[in-house]
Amino acid sequence: MAWGWEQSDEAHREVYGERRHESSLSHELIAGAASFAGMKAWEDHQRKEGKPVSHAFAKEALAGFVGAEVDKLIETKGLDEADKIRARRHAKENAERMYDEHYVDRHGAPEYDPGRYPPHERFDRPVDRW
């Protein structure tokens, strides 16, 4: 089951707050953290571009950002290949759910438009690392 904003934000805090190599983290926790960080990175990128894009394009691009975050975390946290595959799938599902919750369900947006719709309020919190 995909996680939403709250669970992914909490996972992000837990995983990125770790300062040491930690192989006991679950693929679900890695996926939650990666989906949150990937969504933030994608949002920052798209807002800098300033152009509206279709929901389909947004989700494809978002999947790339999220996948990169999973790869970074797997490398630093030491999960195996099976967990990497599960984490990638779960992170993509999380990110798509987060995107839909915010832009489609909450705002009823016909497309992603950084000029019309704000980023999620959870991105406003102070963090050590994005």
C-alpha positions in Angstrom: 0.0 0.0 0.0 1.3 3.4 -1.0 2.1 6.0 1.7 0.8 9.5 1.7 2.4 12.8 2.8 2.5 12.3 6.5 4.1 8.8 6.5 6.6 9.8 3.8 7.6 12.9 5.6 8.1 10.9 8.8 10.2 8.3 6.9 12.2 11.2 5.4 13.0 12.6 8.8 14.0 9.1 10.2 16.1 8.0 7.2 17.8 11.3 6.4 18.3 12.0 10.1 20.5 8.9 10.4 24.2 9.8 10.4 25.6 6.3 10.1 25.4 3.4 7.7 22.3 1.5 8.7 21.3 -1.7 7.0 18.3 -2.5 9.3 16.1 0.1 7.6 13.2 -1.5 5.8 12.5 -1.0 2.1 9.2 0.7 3.1 11.0 3.3 5.2 13.6 3.9 2.4 10.7 4.2 -0.1 8.9 6.7 2.0 12.0 8.8 2.5 12.9 8.6 -1.1 9.4 9.5 -2.3 9.4 12.6 -0.1 12.9 13.8 -1.1 12.3 13.0 -4.7 9.0 14.9 -4.7 10.7 17.9 -3.2 13.6 17.8 -5.7 11.1 17.5 -8.6 9.0 20.3 -7.2 12.1 22.6 -6.9 13.1 21.7 -10.5 9.7 22.3 -12.0 9.1 25.5 -10.1 12.5 26.8 -11.4 11.4 25.9 -15.0 8.0 27.6 -14.4 6.2 25.7 -17.1 2.9 23.8 -16.9 3.1 20.1 -17.7 0.6 17.3 -18.1 -0.1 15.0 -15.1 1.3 12.1 -17.1 4.6 13.9 -17.9 4.8 15.1 -14.3 4.5 11.5 -12.9 7.1 10.1 -15.4 9.6 12.9 -14.4 8.8 12.4 -10.8 9.5 8.7 -11.0 13.0 9.5 -12.3 13.7 11.8 -9.3 12.3 9.3 -6.9 14.3 6.5 -8.4 17.5 8.5 -8.0 16.8 9.1 -4.4 16.2 5.3 -3.8 19.5 4.5 -5.5 21.4 7.0 -3.2 19.7 5.7 -0.1 20.3 2.0 -1.0 24.0 2.8 -1.6 24.4 4.6 1.7 22.2 2.4 3.8 23.3 -0.9 2.5 20.2 -2.7 1.4 20.3 -5.7 -1.0 19.1 -6.0 -4.6 15.7 -7.4 -3.6 15.1 -4.6 -1.2 16.2 -2.1 -3.9 13.6 -3.5 -6.3 10.9 -3.3 -3.7 11.9 0.1 -2.5 11.8 1.5 -6.1 8.3 0.1 -6.7 7.0 1.3 -3.4 8.6 4.8 -3.8 7.1 5.3 -7.2 3.6 4.3 -5.9 4.1 6.7 -2.9 5.1 9.6 -5.1 2.2 9.1 -7.5 -0.2 9.0 -4.6 1.3 12.1 -3.1 1.1 13.9 -6.4 -2.5 12.9 -6.9 -3.5 13.8 -3.4 -2.1 17.3 -3.7 -2.6 18.3 -7.3 -5.5 16.3 -8.5 -7.6 15.6 -5.4 -7.0 18.7 -3.4 -6.6 21.4 -6.1 -8.5 19.7 -8.9 -5.7 20.8 -11.2 -6.1 19.9 -14.9 -2.3 19.9 -15.2 0.7 20.7 -13.1 1.1 24.4 -13.2 3.6 26.0 -10.7 2.1 29.4 -11.3 -1.3 28.4 -10.2 -0.9 25.7 -7.5 1.4 25.9 -4.5 3.7 23.1 -3.3 2.6 20.9 -0.4 2.9 22.7 2.9 5.1 19.8 4.3 7.9 21.2 2.2 7.9 24.4 4.3 9.3 22.7 7.4 13.0 23.3 8.2 15.2 20.3 7.5 18.9 19.5 7.6 19.0 17.9 4.2 16.9 18.0 1.1 
